[in-house]
Amino acid sequence: MASGAPGKVGAFIDEFKPDHIVTLLRDDEKSFQGIKQGCADRKVGWTHLPLSGANAVLKEERTAGDAESLRRIPEVAKLLQAGKRVAVHCAAGMHRTGAVCYAACRLAGLDEEQALETVRASRTLTANEIEQTRKGGSSIKDAVEKLLSEMLPNAQADNTTAPQWSGVAKQE
């Protein structure tokens, strides 16, 4: 499920009943506070994959933090493959959320069209945003596909080796 930042974590969990929440917010973003504790209080799994924004996917050079979070997207795919109900959110639930949801669906075995339709079924706005051509001529969906092409050669067909992105961190 794609979502913007939950206003009240407990109410969000009670309404949507996720097994796991994936937070893409950075620690310094206002909406970040309380999510981890809210998940712990409700016994819902929580993963923190902080991304700096749409550019974490769109740009060739990334911060080390963004690169690490992108490398961990297979964790989300494994949750989906295990049948878990997963809610992924950033601040607005569009760019970062769309990229991670789409990538996780692709890594979980869906083709491009199925992954996009799965995101669309969850939140139309999110799917529309990742399809939109941006400055520079590509979409977030295209950028994710490029990342997947870098990632998939390292994965075995039986999924015993988690795909990993390498060489995407900007030298600091």
ZILIN-V509695 format. One record per backbone hydrogen bond with DSSP energy under -0.5 kcal/mol. CO is the residue of the C=O (numbers start at 1). NH is the residue of the N-H. E is the energy in kcal/mol with one decimal. If there is no record, write none. Layout:
co | nh | e
CO | NH | E
CO | NH | E
This chain:
co | nh | e
1 | 88 | -3.1
3 | 90 | -1.0
7 | 9 | -0.5
8 | 12 | -2.5
9 | 13 | -2.8
10 | 14 | -2.6
11 | 15 | -2.3
12 | 16 | -2.7
13 | 17 | -2.3
19 | 45 | -2.3
20 | 87 | -2.5
21 | 23 | -0.6
21 | 47 | -2.3
22 | 24 | -0.5
22 | 89 | -2.5
23 | 49 | -2.7
24 | 51 | -2.5
26 | 29 | -1.8
29 | 32 | -2.0
30 | 33 | -0.9
32 | 35 | -1.6
34 | 38 | -2.5
35 | 39 | -2.4
36 | 40 | -2.3
37 | 41 | -2.9
38 | 42 | -1.3
39 | 44 | -2.8
40 | 43 | -1.0
45 | 21 | -2.5
47 | 23 | -2.8
47 | 49 | -0.6
53 | 56 | -1.9
54 | 57 | -1.8
54 | 58 | -2.3
55 | 59 | -2.0
62 | 170 | -7.8
63 | 67 | -2.4
64 | 68 | -2.3
65 | 69 | -2.2
66 | 70 | -2.6
67 | 71 | -2.2
68 | 72 | -1.0
69 | 72 | -0.6
70 | 73 | -1.4
72 | 75 | -2.0
72 | 76 | -0.6
73 | 76 | -1.2
73 | 77 | -1.7
74 | 78 | -2.4
75 | 79 | -1.5
76 | 80 | -2.1
77 | 81 | -2.7
78 | 82 | -1.6
79 | 84 | -2.4
80 | 83 | -1.9
84 | 86 | -0.8
85 | 19 | -2.9
85 | 20 | -1.7
86 | 88 | -0.5
87 | 22 | -3.1
88 | 3 | -1.8
89 | 24 | -2.8
91 | 5 | -1.9
94 | 98 | -1.5
95 | 99 | -2.5
96 | 100 | -2.4
97 | 101 | -2.9
98 | 102 | -2.6
99 | 103 | -2.5
100 | 104 | -2.7
101 | 105 | -2.3
102 | 106 | -2.4
103 | 107 | -2.8
104 | 108 | -1.7
105 | 110 | -2.3
106 | 109 | -1.5
111 | 115 | -2.8
112 | 116 | -2.4
113 | 117 | -2.5
114 | 118 | -2.2
115 | 119 | -2.2
116 | 120 | -2.7
117 | 121 | -2.5
118 | 122 | -1.3
119 | 123 | -2.8
123 | 127 | -1.8
124 | 128 | -2.8
125 | 129 | -2.2
126 | 130 | -1.9
127 | 131 | -1.3
128 | 132 | -1.2
130 | 141 | -2.7
134 | 137 | -2.5
138 | 134 | -2.2
139 | 143 | -2.3
140 | 144 | -2.5
141 | 145 | -2.4
142 | 146 | -2.1
143 | 147 | -2.2
144 | 148 | -2.9
145 | 149 | -2.1
146 | 150 | -1.4
147 | 151 | -1.7
148 | 152 | -3.4
149 | 153 | -0.6
151 | 154 | -1.6
151 | 164 | -0.7
152 | 155 | -2.0
156 | 159 | -2.0
160 | 162 | -0.6
161 | 156 | -0.5
168 | 62 | -1.3
